[in-house]
């Protein structure tokens, strides 16, 4: 949001536990896939997250 929120406001808007779980899942991908395949696999994973379709479309 281009700096619209400070860290305290963000912590009220997001589920910190879910963010940590998602981050760990993305990190785990680095151990399972080659560097060549990783960007596409990460993109596919990000599209599955809430708002992922909009991100893919550039919205």
C-alpha distance matrix in Angstrom:
0.0 3.8 5.6 5.4 7.2 10.3 12.1 14.3 11.8 10.2 13.9 14.7 12.3 13.4 16.9 17.5 20.8 19.4 16.9 20.0 22.1 19.9 19.6 23.4 24.0 22.2 24.1 27.3 27.0 27.6 31.0 32.0 31.2 32.2 29.9 30.7 29.7 26.7 23.9 25.0 25.4 21.9 20.5 22.7 21.5 17.8 18.8 20.5 17.5 15.8 13.7 15.6 17.5 14.6 13.3 16.9 17.2 14.2 12.5
3.8 0.0 3.8 5.6 8.2 10.5 12.7 15.4 13.6 12.3 15.9 17.2 15.3 16.3 19.7 19.8 23.1 22.0 19.2 21.8 24.3 22.0 21.1 24.8 25.8 23.6 25.1 28.5 28.1 28.3 31.7 33.0 32.1 32.6 30.0 30.9 30.3 27.3 24.4 25.9 26.6 23.1 21.8 24.5 23.5 19.8 21.1 23.1 20.3 19.1 16.8 18.3 20.1 17.1 15.4 18.7 18.9 15.5 14.4
5.6 3.8 0.0 3.8 5.4 7.0 9.7 12.3 10.9 10.3 13.8 15.2 14.1 15.4 18.8 18.5 22.1 21.7 18.8 21.2 24.0 22.3 21.3 24.9 26.3 24.4 25.6 29.0 29.2 29.2 32.5 34.1 33.5 34.2 31.6 32.9 32.3 29.1 26.5 28.3 28.6 25.0 24.1 26.7 25.3 21.7 23.3 24.9 21.8 20.5 18.8 20.5 22.7 20.0 18.2 21.7 22.2 19.0 17.7
5.4 5.6 3.8 0.0 3.8 7.0 10.1 11.7 9.3 9.5 13.2 13.7 12.4 14.6 18.2 18.6 22.3 21.8 19.4 22.2 24.9 23.2 22.8 26.4 27.6 26.1 27.6 30.9 31.0 31.5 34.7 36.0 35.6 36.6 34.2 35.3 34.4 31.3 28.7 30.0 30.2 26.7 25.6 27.8 26.3 22.7 23.8 25.2 21.9 20.0 18.4 20.7 22.6 19.7 18.7 22.3 22.5 19.5 17.5
7.2 8.2 5.4 3.8 0.0 3.8 6.6 7.9 5.7 6.1 9.6 10.3 9.7 11.8 15.3 15.5 19.3 19.2 17.0 19.6 22.4 21.3 20.9 24.3 25.8 24.7 26.0 29.2 29.8 30.4 33.4 34.8 34.8 36.0 33.9 35.4 34.3 30.9 28.8 30.2 29.9 26.3 25.6 27.6 25.7 22.3 23.8 24.6 21.1 19.3 18.4 20.7 23.1 20.7 19.6 23.3 24.0 21.3 19.3
10.3 10.5 7.0 7.0 3.8 0.0 3.8 5.5 5.4 6.3 8.7 10.3 10.9 12.5 15.5 14.9 18.7 19.3 17.0 18.9 22.2 21.5 20.6 23.8 25.9 24.9 25.7 28.9 29.9 30.2 33.0 34.8 35.0 36.2 34.1 35.9 35.1 31.5 29.6 31.4 31.0 27.2 27.1 29.2 26.9 23.8 25.7 26.4 22.8 21.4 20.9 23.0 25.8 23.6 22.1 25.8 26.8 24.1 22.5
12.1 12.7 9.7 10.1 6.6 3.8 0.0 3.8 5.5 5.1 6.1 8.8 9.9 10.6 13.0 11.7 15.5 16.5 14.2 15.7 19.1 18.9 17.9 20.8 23.1 22.5 23.0 26.1 27.5 27.8 30.3 32.3 32.8 34.2 32.3 34.4 33.5 29.8 28.3 30.2 29.3 25.6 25.9 27.9 25.3 22.5 24.8 25.1 21.4 20.4 20.5 22.4 25.5 23.8 22.2 25.7 27.2 24.8 23.5
14.3 15.4 12.3 11.7 7.9 5.5 3.8 0.0 3.8 5.4 5.2 6.7 9.0 10.5 12.6 11.9 15.5 16.9 15.4 16.9 20.1 20.4 19.9 22.5 24.8 24.7 25.4 28.2 29.8 30.4 32.7 34.6 35.4 37.0 35.3 37.4 36.3 32.6 31.3 32.9 31.8 28.2 28.5 30.1 27.3 24.6 26.7 26.6 22.8 21.4 21.8 24.1 27.2 25.5 24.3 27.9 29.3 27.2 25.4
11.8 13.6 10.9 9.3 5.7 5.4 5.5 3.8 0.0 3.8 5.5 5.3 6.6 9.1 12.1 12.4 16.1 16.8 15.4 17.7 20.5 20.3 20.3 23.2 25.0 24.8 26.0 28.8 30.0 30.9 33.4 34.9 35.5 37.2 35.5 37.3 35.9 32.4 30.8 32.0 31.1 27.5 27.4 28.8 26.3 23.3 25.0 25.0 21.2 19.3 19.4 22.1 24.8 22.9 22.1 25.8 26.9 24.8 22.7
10.2 12.3 10.3 9.5 6.1 6.3 5.1 5.4 3.8 0.0 3.8 5.3 5.0 6.3 9.5 9.6 13.3 13.6 11.9 14.4 17.2 16.7 16.6 19.7 21.4 21.0 22.3 25.2 26.2 27.2 29.8 31.2 31.7 33.5 31.8 33.6 32.2 28.6 27.1 28.3 27.4 23.7 23.7 25.2 22.6 19.7 21.5 21.5 17.7 16.2 16.4 18.8 21.7 20.1 19.0 22.7 24.1 22.1 20.3
13.9 15.9 13.8 13.2 9.6 8.7 6.1 5.2 5.5 3.8 0.0 3.8 5.5 5.6 7.4 7.0 10.7 11.9 10.7 12.6 15.5 15.8 15.9 18.5 20.4 20.7 21.7 24.3 25.8 26.9 29.1 30.6 31.6 33.6 32.3 34.3 32.8 29.2 28.1 29.3 27.9 24.4 24.8 26.0 23.0 20.5 22.6 22.0 18.2 17.0 18.0 20.2 23.4 22.3 21.3 24.7 26.5 24.8 23.1
14.7 17.2 15.2 13.7 10.3 10.3 8.8 6.7 5.3 5.3 3.8 0.0 3.8 5.8 7.9 9.1 12.3 13.1 12.9 15.2 17.5 17.8 18.5 21.1 22.7 23.1 24.6 26.9 28.3 29.8 31.9 33.2 34.1 36.3 35.1 36.9 35.2 31.7 30.4 31.4 29.9 26.5 26.6 27.4 24.5 22.0 23.6 22.8 19.0 17.1 18.1 20.9 23.7 22.5 22.1 25.6 27.0 25.5 23.4
12.3 15.3 14.1 12.4 9.7 10.9 9.9 9.0 6.6 5.0 5.5 3.8 0.0 3.8 7.1 9.2 12.3 12.0 11.6 14.7 16.5 16.1 17.2 20.1 21.2 21.3 23.3 25.6 26.6 28.2 30.6 31.5 32.2 34.3 33.1 34.6 32.7 29.4 27.9 28.5 27.3 24.0 23.7 24.4 21.8 19.1 20.2 19.6 15.8 13.6 14.4 17.3 20.0 18.7 18.5 22.1 23.3 22.0 19.8
13.4 16.3 15.4 14.6 11.8 12.5 10.6 10.5 9.1 6.3 5.6 5.8 3.8 0.0 3.8 5.9 8.9 8.3 7.9 11.0 12.7 12.4 13.6 16.4 17.4 17.8 19.8 21.9 23.0 24.8 27.0 27.9 28.8 31.0 30.0 31.7 29.7 26.3 25.2 25.8 24.2 21.0 21.1 21.7 18.8 16.4 17.9 17.0 13.2 11.7 13.2 15.5 18.6 18.0 17.4 20.6 22.5 21.4 19.7
16.9 19.7 18.8 18.2 15.3 15.5 13.0 12.6 12.1 9.5 7.4 7.9 7.1 3.8 0.0 3.8 5.5 5.4 6.4 8.9 10.1 10.7 12.4 14.5 15.5 16.7 18.5 20.1 21.7 23.6 25.4 26.3 27.6 30.2 29.6 31.5 29.3 25.9 25.3 25.9 23.8 20.7 21.4 21.5 18.2 16.5 18.3 16.7 13.1 12.2 14.6 16.5 19.8 19.8 19.2 22.1 24.2 23.6 22.2
17.5 19.8 18.5 18.6 15.5 14.9 11.7 11.9 12.4 9.6 7.0 9.1 9.2 5.9 3.8 0.0 3.8 5.4 5.0 6.3 8.7 9.9 10.5 12.4 14.3 15.3 16.4 18.3 20.3 21.8 23.5 24.8 26.3 28.7 28.0 30.2 28.4 24.8 24.4 25.5 23.4 20.2 21.4 21.9 18.5 17.0 19.4 18.0 14.6 14.5 16.7 18.0 21.6 21.6 20.4 23.2 25.7 24.8 23.8
20.8 23.1 22.1 22.3 19.3 18.7 15.5 15.5 16.1 13.3 10.7 12.3 12.3 8.9 5.5 3.8 0.0 3.8 5.4 5.2 6.3 8.6 9.9 10.7 12.4 14.3 15.3 16.5 18.8 20.7 21.9 23.0 24.9 27.6 27.4 29.7 27.6 24.2 24.4 25.2 22.6 19.8 21.4 21.5 17.8 17.0 19.5 17.5 14.5 15.0 17.8 18.7 22.2 22.9 21.8 24.1 26.9 26.4 25.7
19.4 22.0 21.7 21.8 19.2 19.3 16.5 16.9 16.8 13.6 11.9 13.1 12.0 8.3 5.4 5.4 3.8 0.0 3.8 5.4 5.0 6.1 8.5 9.8 10.5 12.3 14.1 15.2 16.9 19.2 20.6 21.2 22.8 25.7 25.5 27.5 25.1 21.8 21.8 22.3 19.7 17.0 18.3 18.1 14.4 13.7 15.8 13.8 10.8 11.4 14.5 15.2 18.6 19.6 18.6 20.7 23.5 23.4 22.7
16.9 19.2 18.8 19.4 17.0 17.0 14.2 15.4 15.4 11.9 10.7 12.9 11.6 7.9 6.4 5.0 5.4 3.8 0.0 3.8 5.5 5.1 6.0 8.5 9.8 10.5 12.2 14.1 15.6 17.3 19.3 20.3 21.5 24.0 23.3 25.4 23.4 19.9 19.6 20.5 18.3 15.2 16.5 17.0 13.5 12.2 15.0 13.7 10.6 11.5 13.8 14.2 17.9 18.5 16.8 19.2 22.1 21.4 21.0
20.0 21.8 21.2 22.2 19.6 18.9 15.7 16.9 17.7 14.4 12.6 15.2 14.7 11.0 8.9 6.3 5.2 5.4 3.8 0.0 3.8 5.5 5.0 6.1 8.6 9.9 10.4 12.1 14.4 15.8 17.3 18.7 20.4 22.9 22.5 25.0 23.2 19.6 20.0 21.3 18.8 15.8 17.9 18.4 14.8 14.2 17.3 16.0 13.3 14.9 17.3 17.2 20.9 21.8 19.9 21.9 25.0 24.4 24.4
22.1 24.3 24.0 24.9 22.4 22.2 19.1 20.1 20.5 17.2 15.5 17.5 16.5 12.7 10.1 8.7 6.3 5.0 5.5 3.8 0.0 3.8 5.5 5.2 6.2 8.7 9.9 10.5 12.7 14.9 15.9 16.8 18.7 21.7 21.8 24.1 21.9 18.6 19.3 20.1 17.1 14.7 16.9 16.7 12.9 13.2 16.0 14.0 12.0 14.0 16.9 16.5 20.0 21.5 19.8 21.4 24.7 24.7 24.7
19.9 22.0 22.3 23.2 21.3 21.5 18.9 20.4 20.3 16.7 15.8 17.8 16.1 12.4 10.7 9.9 8.6 6.1 5.1 5.5 3.8 0.0 3.8 5.4 5.1 6.2 8.6 9.8 11.0 13.3 15.1 15.6 16.9 19.6 19.5 21.5 19.1 15.8 16.1 16.7 14.0 11.3 13.2 13.2 9.5 9.4 12.4 10.9 8.8 11.3 13.8 13.0 16.6 18.1 16.3 17.6 21.0 21.0 21.3
19.6 21.1 21.3 22.8 20.9 20.6 17.9 19.9 20.3 16.6 15.9 18.5 17.2 13.6 12.4 10.5 9.9 8.5 6.0 5.0 5.5 3.8 0.0 3.8 5.4 5.1 6.1 8.6 10.0 11.4 13.4 14.8 15.9 18.2 17.6 20.0 18.3 14.6 15.0 16.4 14.1 11.0 13.4 14.3 10.9 10.6 14.1 13.4 11.5 14.0 15.9 14.8 18.5 19.6 17.1 18.6 22.0 21.5 22.2
23.4 24.8 24.9 26.4 24.3 23.8 20.8 22.5 23.2 19.7 18.5 21.1 20.1 16.4 14.5 12.4 10.7 9.8 8.5 6.1 5.2 5.4 3.8 0.0 3.8 5.4 5.0 6.0 8.7 10.2 11.2 12.7 14.7 17.3 17.4 20.1 18.3 14.8 16.1 17.5 14.6 12.3 15.3 15.7 12.2 13.0 16.4 15.2 13.9 16.7 18.9 17.6 21.1 22.7 20.3 21.4 25.0 24.8 25.6
24.0 25.8 26.3 27.6 25.8 25.9 23.1 24.8 25.0 21.4 20.4 22.7 21.2 17.4 15.5 14.3 12.4 10.5 9.8 8.6 6.2 5.1 5.4 3.8 0.0 3.8 5.5 5.1 6.6 9.3 10.4 10.8 12.6 15.6 16.2 18.4 16.0 12.9 14.3 15.0 11.7 10.0 13.0 12.7 9.2 10.8 13.9 12.4 11.8 15.1 17.4 15.7 18.9 20.9 18.9 19.4 23.0 23.4 24.4
22.2 23.6 24.4 26.1 24.7 24.9 22.5 24.7 24.8 21.0 20.7 23.1 21.3 17.8 16.7 15.3 14.3 12.3 10.5 9.9 8.7 6.2 5.1 5.4 3.8 0.0 3.8 5.4 5.3 7.2 9.7 10.3 11.0 13.5 13.3 15.5 13.4 9.9 10.9 12.1 9.4 6.9 10.1 10.8 7.7 8.9 12.3 11.9 11.5 14.9 16.4 14.3 17.5 19.3 16.7 17.0 20.8 20.8 22.2
24.1 25.1 25.6 27.6 26.0 25.7 23.0 25.4 26.0 22.3 21.7 24.6 23.3 19.8 18.5 16.4 15.3 14.1 12.2 10.4 9.9 8.6 6.1 5.0 5.5 3.8 0.0 3.8 5.3 5.5 7.5 9.4 10.6 12.7 12.5 15.4 14.0 10.5 12.2 14.1 11.6 9.5 13.1 14.0 11.4 12.4 16.0 15.7 15.1 18.4 19.9 17.9 21.1 22.7 19.9 20.3 24.0 23.8 25.3
27.3 28.5 29.0 30.9 29.2 28.9 26.1 28.2 28.8 25.2 24.3 26.9 25.6 21.9 20.1 18.3 16.5 15.2 14.1 12.1 10.5 9.8 8.6 6.0 5.1 5.4 3.8 0.0 3.8 5.3 5.5 6.7 9.1 11.9 12.8 15.5 13.8 10.9 13.4 14.7 11.6 10.6 14.3 14.4 11.7 13.8 17.0 16.1 16.1 19.6 21.6 19.3 22.3 24.4 21.9 21.9 25.7 25.9 27.5
27.0 28.1 29.2 31.0 29.8 29.9 27.5 29.8 30.0 26.2 25.8 28.3 26.6 23.0 21.7 20.3 18.8 16.9 15.6 14.4 12.7 11.0 10.0 8.7 6.6 5.3 5.3 3.8 0.0 3.8 5.3 5.1 6.1 9.1 10.0 12.3 10.1 7.4 10.1 11.1 8.0 7.6 11.4 11.4 9.6 12.0 14.9 14.5 15.2 19.0 20.4 17.7 20.3 22.6 20.0 19.5 23.3 23.7 25.7
27.6 28.3 29.2 31.5 30.4 30.2 27.8 30.4 30.9 27.2 26.9 29.8 28.2 24.8 23.6 21.8 20.7 19.2 17.3 15.8 14.9 13.3 11.4 10.2 9.3 7.2 5.5 5.3 3.8 0.0 3.8 5.6 5.8 7.4 7.6 10.7 9.7 6.9 9.8 11.9 9.7 9.1 12.9 13.8 12.4 14.2 17.3 17.5 18.0 21.6 22.7 20.0 22.6 24.5 21.6 21.1 24.8 24.8 27.0
31.0 31.7 32.5 34.7 33.4 33.0 30.3 32.7 33.4 29.8 29.1 31.9 30.6 27.0 25.4 23.5 21.9 20.6 19.3 17.3 15.9 15.1 13.4 11.2 10.4 9.7 7.5 5.5 5.3 3.8 0.0 3.8 6.0 8.0 9.5 12.6 11.7 9.7 13.1 14.7 12.2 12.3 16.1 16.4 14.9 17.2 20.1 19.8 20.5 24.2 25.6 22.9 25.5 27.7 24.9 24.4 28.1 28.4 30.5
32.0 33.0 34.1 36.0 34.8 34.8 32.3 34.6 34.9 31.2 30.6 33.2 31.5 27.9 26.3 24.8 23.0 21.2 20.3 18.7 16.8 15.6 14.8 12.7 10.8 10.3 9.4 6.7 5.1 5.6 3.8 0.0 3.8 7.1 9.7 11.8 10.0 8.9 12.6 13.2 10.4 11.6 15.1 14.7 13.6 16.5 18.9 18.4 19.7 23.5 25.0 22.1 24.3 26.9 24.4 23.4 27.1 27.9 30.1
31.2 32.1 33.5 35.6 34.8 35.0 32.8 35.4 35.5 31.7 31.6 34.1 32.2 28.8 27.6 26.3 24.9 22.8 21.5 20.4 18.7 16.9 15.9 14.7 12.6 11.0 10.6 9.1 6.1 5.8 6.0 3.8 0.0 3.8 6.6 8.1 6.3 5.9 9.7 10.4 8.3 10.1 13.2 13.2 13.0 15.7 17.9 18.1 19.7 23.5 24.5 21.2 23.1 25.6 23.0 21.5 25.1 25.9 28.4
32.2 32.6 34.2 36.6 36.0 36.2 34.2 37.0 37.2 33.5 33.6 36.3 34.3 31.0 30.2 28.7 27.6 25.7 24.0 22.9 21.7 19.6 18.2 17.3 15.6 13.5 12.7 11.9 9.1 7.4 8.0 7.1 3.8 0.0 3.8 5.3 5.4 6.0 9.4 10.7 9.9 11.6 14.3 15.0 15.4 17.7 19.8 20.6 22.2 25.9 26.4 23.1 24.8 27.0 24.1 22.5 25.9 26.4 29.3
29.9 30.0 31.6 34.2 33.9 34.1 32.3 35.3 35.5 31.8 32.3 35.1 33.1 30.0 29.6 28.0 27.4 25.5 23.3 22.5 21.8 19.5 17.6 17.4 16.2 13.3 12.5 12.8 10.0 7.6 9.5 9.7 6.6 3.8 0.0 3.8 5.6 5.1 7.5 9.9 10.1 10.9 13.3 14.9 15.4 16.9 19.3 20.7 21.9 25.4 25.5 22.2 24.0 25.7 22.5 21.1 24.4 24.5 27.5
30.7 30.9 32.9 35.3 35.4 35.9 34.4 37.4 37.3 33.6 34.3 36.9 34.6 31.7 31.5 30.2 29.7 27.5 25.4 25.0 24.1 21.5 20.0 20.1 18.4 15.5 15.4 15.5 12.3 10.7 12.6 11.8 8.1 5.3 3.8 0.0 3.8 5.7 7.2 8.6 9.8 11.4 12.9 14.3 15.7 17.3 19.0 20.7 22.4 25.8 25.6 22.1 23.3 25.1 22.1 20.2 23.2 23.6 26.8
29.7 30.3 32.3 34.4 34.3 35.1 33.5 36.3 35.9 32.2 32.8 35.2 32.7 29.7 29.3 28.4 27.6 25.1 23.4 23.2 21.9 19.1 18.3 18.3 16.0 13.4 14.0 13.8 10.1 9.7 11.7 10.0 6.3 5.4 5.6 3.8 0.0 3.8 5.9 5.9 6.4 8.8 10.4 11.1 12.6 14.6 16.0 17.5 19.5 23.0 23.0 19.4 20.6 22.8 20.1 18.0 21.2 22.1 25.1
26.7 27.3 29.1 31.3 30.9 31.5 29.8 32.6 32.4 28.6 29.2 31.7 29.4 26.3 25.9 24.8 24.2 21.8 19.9 19.6 18.6 15.8 14.6 14.8 12.9 9.9 10.5 10.9 7.4 6.9 9.7 8.9 5.9 6.0 5.1 5.7 3.8 0.0 3.8 5.5 5.1 6.0 8.5 9.8 10.4 12.1 14.2 15.6 17.0 20.5 20.7 17.3 19.1 21.1 18.2 16.7 20.2 20.6 23.4
23.9 24.4 26.5 28.7 28.8 29.6 28.3 31.3 30.8 27.1 28.1 30.4 27.9 25.2 25.3 24.4 24.4 21.8 19.6 20.0 19.3 16.1 15.0 16.1 14.3 10.9 12.2 13.4 10.1 9.8 13.1 12.6 9.7 9.4 7.5 7.2 5.9 3.8 0.0 3.8 5.5 5.2 6.2 8.7 9.9 10.5 12.4 14.6 15.8 19.0 18.6 15.2 16.7 18.3 15.1 13.6 16.9 17.1 20.1
25.0 25.9 28.3 30.0 30.2 31.4 30.2 32.9 32.0 28.3 29.3 31.4 28.5 25.8 25.9 25.5 25.2 22.3 20.5 21.3 20.1 16.7 16.4 17.5 15.0 12.1 14.1 14.7 11.1 11.9 14.7 13.2 10.4 10.7 9.9 8.6 5.9 5.5 3.8 0.0 3.8 5.5 5.1 6.2 8.6 9.9 10.7 12.8 14.9 18.1 17.6 13.9 14.8 17.0 14.4 12.1 15.4 16.4 19.3
25.4 26.6 28.6 30.2 29.9 31.0 29.3 31.8 31.1 27.4 27.9 29.9 27.3 24.2 23.8 23.4 22.6 19.7 18.3 18.8 17.1 14.0 14.1 14.6 11.7 9.4 11.6 11.6 8.0 9.7 12.2 10.4 8.3 9.9 10.1 9.8 6.4 5.1 5.5 3.8 0.0 3.8 5.4 5.1 6.2 8.7 10.0 11.1 13.2 16.8 17.1 13.6 15.0 17.6 15.2 13.4 17.0 18.1 20.6
21.9 23.1 25.0 26.7 26.3 27.2 25.6 28.2 27.5 23.7 24.4 26.5 24.0 21.0 20.7 20.2 19.8 17.0 15.2 15.8 14.7 11.3 11.0 12.3 10.0 6.9 9.5 10.6 7.6 9.1 12.3 11.6 10.1 11.6 10.9 11.4 8.8 6.0 5.2 5.5 3.8 0.0 3.8 5.4 5.0 6.1 8.6 10.0 11.1 14.6 14.8 11.6 13.7 15.8 13.0 12.0 15.8 16.3 18.5
20.5 21.8 24.1 25.6 25.6 27.1 25.9 28.5 27.4 23.7 24.8 26.6 23.7 21.1 21.4 21.4 21.4 18.3 16.5 17.9 16.9 13.2 13.4 15.3 13.0 10.1 13.1 14.3 11.4 12.9 16.1 15.1 13.2 14.3 13.3 12.9 10.4 8.5 6.2 5.1 5.4 3.8 0.0 3.8 5.4 5.1 6.3 8.9 10.3 13.3 12.7 9.1 10.7 12.6 9.9 8.4 12.1 12.9 15.3
22.7 24.5 26.7 27.8 27.6 29.2 27.9 30.1 28.8 25.2 26.0 27.4 24.4 21.7 21.5 21.9 21.5 18.1 17.0 18.4 16.7 13.2 14.3 15.7 12.7 10.8 14.0 14.4 11.4 13.8 16.4 14.7 13.2 15.0 14.9 14.3 11.1 9.8 8.7 6.2 5.1 5.4 3.8 0.0 3.8 5.5 5.3 6.7 9.4 12.6 12.7 9.1 10.1 13.0 11.3 9.4 12.9 14.6 16.7
21.5 23.5 25.3 26.3 25.7 26.9 25.3 27.3 26.3 22.6 23.0 24.5 21.8 18.8 18.2 18.5 17.8 14.4 13.5 14.8 12.9 9.5 10.9 12.2 9.2 7.7 11.4 11.7 9.6 12.4 14.9 13.6 13.0 15.4 15.4 15.7 12.6 10.4 9.9 8.6 6.2 5.0 5.4 3.8 0.0 3.8 5.5 5.3 7.0 10.8 11.8 8.6 10.9 13.6 11.8 11.1 14.8 16.0 17.4
17.8 19.8 21.7 22.7 22.3 23.8 22.5 24.6 23.3 19.7 20.5 22.0 19.1 16.4 16.5 17.0 17.0 13.7 12.2 14.2 13.2 9.4 10.6 13.0 10.8 8.9 12.4 13.8 12.0 14.2 17.2 16.5 15.7 17.7 16.9 17.3 14.6 12.1 10.5 9.9 8.7 6.1 5.1 5.5 3.8 0.0 3.8 5.3 5.4 8.5 8.8 5.7 8.7 10.6 8.4 8.6 12.2 12.9 14.1
18.8 21.1 23.3 23.8 23.8 25.7 24.8 26.7 25.0 21.5 22.6 23.6 20.2 17.9 18.3 19.4 19.5 15.8 15.0 17.3 16.0 12.4 14.1 16.4 13.9 12.3 16.0 17.0 14.9 17.3 20.1 18.9 17.9 19.8 19.3 19.0 16.0 14.2 12.4 10.7 10.0 8.6 6.3 5.3 5.5 3.8 0.0 3.8 5.5 7.8 7.5 3.8 5.5 8.3 7.2 6.5 9.8 11.5 12.5
20.5 23.1 24.9 25.2 24.6 26.4 25.1 26.6 25.0 21.5 22.0 22.8 19.6 17.0 16.7 18.0 17.5 13.8 13.7 16.0 14.0 10.9 13.4 15.2 12.4 11.9 15.7 16.1 14.5 17.5 19.8 18.4 18.1 20.6 20.7 20.7 17.5 15.6 14.6 12.8 11.1 10.0 8.9 6.7 5.3 5.3 3.8 0.0 3.8 6.7 8.2 5.7 7.5 10.6 10.3 10.1 13.1 14.9 15.3
17.5 20.3 21.8 21.9 21.1 22.8 21.4 22.8 21.2 17.7 18.2 19.0 15.8 13.2 13.1 14.6 14.5 10.8 10.6 13.3 12.0 8.8 11.5 13.9 11.8 11.5 15.1 16.1 15.2 18.0 20.5 19.7 19.7 22.2 21.9 22.4 19.5 17.0 15.8 14.9 13.2 11.1 10.3 9.4 7.0 5.4 5.5 3.8 0.0 3.8 6.1 5.1 8.2 10.2 9.6 10.8 13.6 14.6 14.4
15.8 19.1 20.5 20.0 19.3 21.4 20.4 21.4 19.3 16.2 17.0 17.1 13.6 11.7 12.2 14.5 15.0 11.4 11.5 14.9 14.0 11.3 14.0 16.7 15.1 14.9 18.4 19.6 19.0 21.6 24.2 23.5 23.5 25.9 25.4 25.8 23.0 20.5 19.0 18.1 16.8 14.6 13.3 12.6 10.8 8.5 7.8 6.7 3.8 0.0 3.8 5.4 7.9 8.9 9.5 11.4 13.4 14.2 13.0
13.7 16.8 18.8 18.4 18.4 20.9 20.5 21.8 19.4 16.4 18.0 18.1 14.4 13.2 14.6 16.7 17.8 14.5 13.8 17.3 16.9 13.8 15.9 18.9 17.4 16.4 19.9 21.6 20.4 22.7 25.6 25.0 24.5 26.4 25.5 25.6 23.0 20.7 18.6 17.6 17.1 14.8 12.7 12.7 11.8 8.8 7.5 8.2 6.1 3.8 0.0 3.8 5.6 5.4 6.2 8.8 10.1 10.6 9.2
15.6 18.3 20.5 20.7 20.7 23.0 22.4 24.1 22.1 18.8 20.2 20.9 17.3 15.5 16.5 18.0 18.7 15.2 14.2 17.2 16.5 13.0 14.8 17.6 15.7 14.3 17.9 19.3 17.7 20.0 22.9 22.1 21.2 23.1 22.2 22.1 19.4 17.3 15.2 13.9 13.6 11.6 9.1 9.1 8.6 5.7 3.8 5.7 5.1 5.4 3.8 0.0 3.8 5.4 4.9 6.1 8.6 9.7 9.7
17.5 20.1 22.7 22.6 23.1 25.8 25.5 27.2 24.8 21.7 23.4 23.7 20.0 18.6 19.8 21.6 22.2 18.6 17.9 20.9 20.0 16.6 18.5 21.1 18.9 17.5 21.1 22.3 20.3 22.6 25.5 24.3 23.1 24.8 24.0 23.3 20.6 19.1 16.7 14.8 15.0 13.7 10.7 10.1 10.9 8.7 5.5 7.5 8.2 7.9 5.6 3.8 0.0 3.8 5.4 5.0 6.3 8.6 8.7
14.6 17.1 20.0 19.7 20.7 23.6 23.8 25.5 22.9 20.1 22.3 22.5 18.7 18.0 19.8 21.6 22.9 19.6 18.5 21.8 21.5 18.1 19.6 22.7 20.9 19.3 22.7 24.4 22.6 24.5 27.7 26.9 25.6 27.0 25.7 25.1 22.8 21.1 18.3 17.0 17.6 15.8 12.6 13.0 13.6 10.6 8.3 10.6 10.2 8.9 5.4 5.4 3.8 0.0 3.8 5.4 5.1 6.1 5.1
13.3 15.4 18.2 18.7 19.6 22.1 22.2 24.3 22.1 19.0 21.3 22.1 18.5 17.4 19.2 20.4 21.8 18.6 16.8 19.9 19.8 16.3 17.1 20.3 18.9 16.7 19.9 21.9 20.0 21.6 24.9 24.4 23.0 24.1 22.5 22.1 20.1 18.2 15.1 14.4 15.2 13.0 9.9 11.3 11.8 8.4 7.2 10.3 9.6 9.5 6.2 4.9 5.4 3.8 0.0 3.8 5.4 5.0 5.7
16.9 18.7 21.7 22.3 23.3 25.8 25.7 27.9 25.8 22.7 24.7 25.6 22.1 20.6 22.1 23.2 24.1 20.7 19.2 21.9 21.4 17.6 18.6 21.4 19.4 17.0 20.3 21.9 19.5 21.1 24.4 23.4 21.5 22.5 21.1 20.2 18.0 16.7 13.6 12.1 13.4 12.0 8.4 9.4 11.1 8.6 6.5 10.1 10.8 11.4 8.8 6.1 5.0 5.4 3.8 0.0 3.8 5.4 7.6
17.2 18.9 22.2 22.5 24.0 26.8 27.2 29.3 26.9 24.1 26.5 27.0 23.3 22.5 24.2 25.7 26.9 23.5 22.1 25.0 24.7 21.0 22.0 25.0 23.0 20.8 24.0 25.7 23.3 24.8 28.1 27.1 25.1 25.9 24.4 23.2 21.2 20.2 16.9 15.4 17.0 15.8 12.1 12.9 14.8 12.2 9.8 13.1 13.6 13.4 10.1 8.6 6.3 5.1 5.4 3.8 0.0 3.8 5.6
14.2 15.5 19.0 19.5 21.3 24.1 24.8 27.2 24.8 22.1 24.8 25.5 22.0 21.4 23.6 24.8 26.4 23.4 21.4 24.4 24.7 21.0 21.5 24.8 23.4 20.8 23.8 25.9 23.7 24.8 28.4 27.9 25.9 26.4 24.5 23.6 22.1 20.6 17.1 16.4 18.1 16.3 12.9 14.6 16.0 12.9 11.5 14.9 14.6 14.2 10.6 9.7 8.6 6.1 5.0 5.4 3.8 0.0 3.8
12.5 14.4 17.7 17.5 19.3 22.5 23.5 25.4 22.7 20.3 23.1 23.4 19.8 19.7 22.2 23.8 25.7 22.7 21.0 24.4 24.7 21.3 22.2 25.6 24.4 22.2 25.3 27.5 25.7 27.0 30.5 30.1 28.4 29.3 27.5 26.8 25.1 23.4 20.1 19.3 20.6 18.5 15.3 16.7 17.4 14.1 12.5 15.3 14.4 13.0 9.2 9.7 8.7 5.1 5.7 7.6 5.6 3.8 0.0
